[in-house]
Amino acid sequence: MDADPASFANFQTVIEHFVSILLAMGGAAVLVMFLVGGFQYLLATGDKEATAKAQRTLQWTIWGLVIIVSSWAIMNLLGSFLGVDFSTFKITL
């Protein structure tokens, strides 16, 4: 069986899918951590230490969401100013 050799187009596709998967995993992680923090808060039942732990979990989750959204926004803003589409990865030789 004769297989085609790897090309730059294949590498571009791999990078594009990798970035998409990272963004999806980041969103899924934020959702899961919101659920974990919410359940921690519900199960704290007045325990100050458990309530503080749940609040820290939710705070760090919000910071993670802010970082993910900010990096996406900065990437798109720079792309619009520079005239470059950062949402796709292209190799030009």
C-alpha positions as CSV (number, residue, x, y, z in Angstrom):
1,M,0.0,0.0,0.0
2,D,1.4,3.3,-1.1
3,A,0.7,6.1,1.5
4,D,1.0,9.8,0.7
5,P,3.9,11.6,2.5
6,A,3.1,14.1,5.2
7,S,2.7,17.7,4.0
8,F,2.5,21.2,5.5
9,A,-1.3,21.1,4.8
10,N,-1.6,18.1,7.2
11,F,0.5,20.0,9.8
12,Q,-1.8,23.0,9.5
13,T,-4.9,20.9,10.0
14,V,-3.3,19.3,13.1
15,I,-2.5,22.7,14.6
16,E,-6.0,24.1,13.8
17,H,-7.7,21.0,15.4
18,F,-5.3,21.2,18.4
19,V,-6.3,24.9,19.1
20,S,-10.0,24.1,18.7
21,I,-9.7,21.2,21.1
22,L,-7.8,23.3,23.6
23,L,-10.6,25.9,23.6
24,A,-13.3,23.3,23.9
25,M,-11.4,21.6,26.8
26,G,-11.0,25.0,28.5
27,G,-14.8,25.7,28.2
28,A,-15.6,22.2,29.5
29,A,-13.2,22.6,32.4
30,V,-14.8,25.9,33.4
31,L,-18.3,24.3,33.3
32,V,-17.1,21.3,35.4
33,M,-15.4,23.6,37.9
34,F,-18.5,25.8,38.2
35,L,-20.5,22.6,39.0
36,V,-17.9,21.5,41.5
37,G,-17.8,24.8,43.2
38,G,-21.6,25.0,43.3
39,F,-21.9,21.6,44.9
40,Q,-19.2,22.4,47.4
41,Y,-21.1,25.6,48.3
42,L,-24.4,23.7,48.6
43,L,-22.8,20.9,50.7
44,A,-21.0,23.4,53.0
45,T,-24.2,23.8,55.1
46,G,-22.8,26.6,57.2
47,D,-19.3,25.3,57.7
48,K,-17.1,28.4,57.3
49,E,-14.0,26.5,56.1
50,A,-16.0,24.6,53.5
51,T,-17.8,27.7,52.3
52,A,-14.5,29.5,51.9
53,K,-13.1,26.6,49.9
54,A,-16.1,26.7,47.6
55,Q,-15.8,30.4,47.2
56,R,-12.1,30.0,46.3
57,T,-13.0,27.3,43.7
58,L,-15.6,29.6,42.1
59,Q,-13.2,32.6,42.2
60,W,-10.5,30.7,40.4
61,T,-13.0,29.3,37.9
62,I,-14.1,32.9,37.1
63,W,-10.4,33.9,36.7
64,G,-9.9,31.0,34.4
65,L,-12.9,32.0,32.3
66,V,-11.6,35.6,32.2
67,I,-8.2,34.5,31.0
68,I,-9.7,32.2,28.3
69,V,-12.1,34.9,27.0
70,S,-9.4,37.6,27.2
71,S,-6.9,35.7,25.3
72,W,-9.4,34.9,22.6
73,A,-10.5,38.6,22.5
74,I,-6.9,39.9,22.3
75,M,-6.1,37.4,19.6
76,N,-9.0,38.6,17.5
77,L,-8.4,42.3,18.2
78,L,-4.7,42.0,17.2
79,G,-5.8,40.1,14.1
80,S,-8.2,42.8,13.1
81,F,-5.6,45.5,13.5
82,L,-2.8,43.6,11.8
83,G,-5.1,42.2,9.1
84,V,-4.2,38.6,10.1
85,D,-6.6,35.8,10.8
86,F,-5.3,34.2,13.9
87,S,-8.3,31.8,14.2
88,T,-6.7,29.7,11.4
89,F,-3.2,28.5,11.3
90,K,-1.6,28.8,7.8
91,I,1.9,28.1,6.8
92,T,3.2,30.1,3.9
93,L,6.5,29.4,2.3
